[in-house]
Structure formats: structure tokens, C-alpha cells
Amino acid sequence: MSRENILLETKGLTKRFGGVSAVENVNFKIFSKELRCLIGPNGAGKSTFFRCLTHQEKSSSGQIFFKERDITKLHTHQISDLGIGIKTQIPSVFDGISVRENIWLAARRFCSGRSADELTDSIMEKVGVTHLRSSLVGQLSHGDRQWVEIGMVLSGNPELILLDEPTAGMTKQETEKTAYLVQEIRKSASLIIVEHDMHFVRSIADIVTVFHQGTILAEGKVDVIMNNSLVRDVYLGRKGA
């Protein structure tokens, strides 16, 4: 792909905690309408890298570009306003109100009146929670709560969506539904997904990026990466993962 199709790019991105580098000189790019999974053993740096992209962690050095604009020093809400949707591993929802009210509040930030109502109804249908519209979010299953938050993220019509372990704690059936939903979202947005469930990764990803000790160890098509002996060694702990 040509450079004009690059949606997000990092150059030399580094995050240090004291004398320890959690992310070290990472050069990364994702293209328009691409779905990229970030994988790696625990402590590999992928979640820290993820948080740096959204300024939930302030990077120590390096740059982050979104559509060629330097967003390195922007705050999280400014990054969101540019068209980057963020969903953390723990659902950030309002437990005391209904599913529809949660998504409507998110939609109301971007539009008003009937437009917000129509957008809310459309999103509930897309993420498969219309039948739960009047249910209190605090009484929902873990999977349903995750889908409600994904719906809230979609209300901003982002060009890039960042999902941190979206299937953690899900049943097999919930994971399969999430895989389908992710593929539907991909039709209109790019996604970066941090994930440990390799079956899920295989079912959704074309390209994966493997982190190890804060750096990118390997990158490529999922089947090639899964057969990479160095990647297998890292996951098995033979390389000091």
C-alpha cells in the first residue's frame, strides 16, 4: 500500500518506567480499513504501547501520527475527537442506566435530537443488543457489557478503533459473536486489537504484530507468524518472555 493509505504510524515510540523500557523504539503503521492484532506473551509491552497510542500513558520519546498529523502530545479526549475510538479491557459503562441510555449518551456527544435517537437504534441493532435496550447495564453478562461499550465507541463513527482484549472472560459463543462483529466493523473502520486468544486472532486477522520485551519481534500474515519458530519459542518461554 502507498503512504497515503497509512492511517496511523509511530516512529521510534518509547516508554520507560524509571530505567526499564516497556516499549523501545517501536516503528509501527496501520493502513486504512486494516485489522491488525497485537500479540505477545505477558509483559511484552503491547498493552503499554496501546495506552501510549491514546495518551493514557505519556510516551518517553518518539512520535505518533494519525493521518499524517502528529498527535503525540494530544490528550485522550482530543485523540478521540479526531476519529480514534478507544475501548479498554474493563468495560467503561454506566451500570445504573439502561443499555439504550448508555449508547444514547455516547451518541448525543456527536449529534442531537432525532439524529441521536436514530443513531442509537442503529448501533444497538449492529452490536446485537436491541433486545436488551431497557435492561440496566449493571445486570448484564460480561459479554453484553462489552458489546454495549463497543456500541458506545461506534457512536463517534471513528476511522480507527482500538480494542484491548475484547474477548477476555467471554464464553466460546460470545467470542464467536465478537469475531463476527469485528469483521462487520472492519467494513467501515480500521482496528488495532490487543488479544491473547489465538483462536480468535486466527479467525479475524490478516496481519499480526508480535511484541517481545518492548519491541516488535515479528510482523506478517497470521499463518506465517504462527509457524515462525522464534515466535513459538517466545510464547513457550525459551527466549526469556
Buried (B, 14 or more C-beta within 10 A) or exposed (E): EEEEEBBBBBBEBBBBEEEEBBBBBBEBBBBBBBBBBBBBBEBBBBBBBBBBBBBBBEBBEBBBBBBEEEBBEBEEEEBBEBBBBBBBBEBEBBEEBBBBBBBBBBBBEEBEEEEBBEBBBBBBEBBBBBEBBEBBBEEBEEBBBBBBBBBBBBBBBBBBBBBBBBBBBBEEEBBBBBBEBBEEBBEEBBBBBBBBBBEBBBBBBEBBBBBBBBBBBBBBEBEEBBEBEEBEBBBEEEBEB
